[in-house]
Amino acid sequence: MQVRSRHHLRADAAADILERVAAQTGVSLDADAVEKITFTDYPRDVISLDGNPDLALFQEEPFLTVAGANRHLPERHTVTVDAGAVSFVANGADIMRPGIVDADRSIEADDLVCIIEETHGKVLAVGRALVAGPEMPGDSGRVVETLHHVGDELFELEV
């Protein structure tokens, strides 16, 4: 990915972003250097915290990246999938009901969520909920649209 621009965010703008992510995920983020990075050949902006690509803007909404979620371990807005779903999620597939073993009950449709595998507790993807958390487990249907996953271009980013 080719960097178009990189600039430090003002303290109030950085605090606003960090507070928004904390409200969604329960993660208390703190950073001395908060930078917004835009790219010429990638549609999503990244927010770097002390040099780590921990946040990205998903339709202008800040949220944890897969790497950031694995570094900071979200407490809310999480969906846990079973081992059978791991290979599909790692390849960018959307999340289907049969693979879900647990979903945060506070999730509303259209919320950003972290997809976690149940065996090791690692975040595999970030997506947008298509239904509320209590409606996620079940027998059939797509419930989360995957936006970013392990192994994609954003995951491989080194800032």
C-alpha positions, -999 to 999 in steps of 0.1 A, spaced: 0 0 0 13 34 -10 10 61 17 -7 93 4 -5 113 37 4 108 73 -3 134 100 -6 136 137 -41 142 150 -49 171 174 -53 160 210 -90 166 210 -96 147 177 -74 118 190 -93 117 223 -126 117 205 -116 87 184 -102 68 214 -133 74 234 -156 62 206 -137 30 203 -136 25 240 -174 30 242 -179 3 216 -153 -23 227 -146 -16 264 -109 -12 256 -92 17 272 -67 30 246 -39 54 254 -12 66 230 14 93 230 13 96 192 -19 92 172 -16 95 134 -41 93 106 -27 76 75 -44 77 41 -33 56 11 -34 61 -26 -43 25 -34 -64 14 -4 -99 28 4 -96 27 42 -77 51 64 -57 38 94 -52 54 128 -18 45 141 -13 44 179 23 48 188 33 34 155 9 4 155 -20 2 130 -45 -5 158 -75 13 144 -91 19 110 -120 39 97 -149 17 85 -172 41 66 -157 69 87 -164 50 119 -132 42 140 -128 7 152 -101 -18 161 -82 -36 133 -75 -73 137 -40 -66 149 -53 -39 173 -80 -61 187 -54 -89 193 -32 -63 211 -60 -47 232 -85 -76 236 -120 -61 233 -146 -68 260 -177 -59 240 -189 -61 204 -175 -96 201 -188 -126 182 -172 -160 190 -170 -187 163 -162 -224 165 -132 -241 151 -151 -252 120 -155 -216 110 -119 -205 114 -106 -214 79 -136 -197 62 -132 -165 84 -95 -164 78 -102 -163 40 -126 -134 43 -159 -152 44 -189 -136 60 -200 -150 94 -229 -175 92 -252 -185 121 -241 -222 124 -205 -212 133 -214 -189 161 -210 -201 197 -215 -168 214 -223 -131 206 -223 -101 228 -260 -93 237 -254 -56 234 -247 -58 196 -272 -40 175 -276 -45 137 -251 -23 119 -225 -23 148 -189 -31 141 -178 -63 158 -147 -84 163 -148 -121 153 -130 -143 178 -122 -180 175 -132 -199 206 -101 -222 210 -74 -196 215 -94 -164 218 -77 -147 189 -94 -121 168 -97 -133 132 -118 -106 116 -137 -73 119 -172 -70 105 -205 -53 105 -234 -70 123 -264 -76 101 -286 -86 131 -286 -80 168 -264 -101 191 -292 -122 206 -303 -132 171 -269 -143 159 -267 -180 170 -289 -203 149 -292 -228 121 -288 -208 89 -282 -173 75 -255 -147 72 -252 -125 103 -219 -105 100 -204 -90 69 -166 -93 71 -148 -61 64 -112 -70 74 -96 -103 82 -63 -120 90 -40 -121 60 -57 -93 41 -38 -61 29 -47 -42 61 -36 -70 83 -2 -72 65 3 -34 69 34 -22 87 32 15 94 
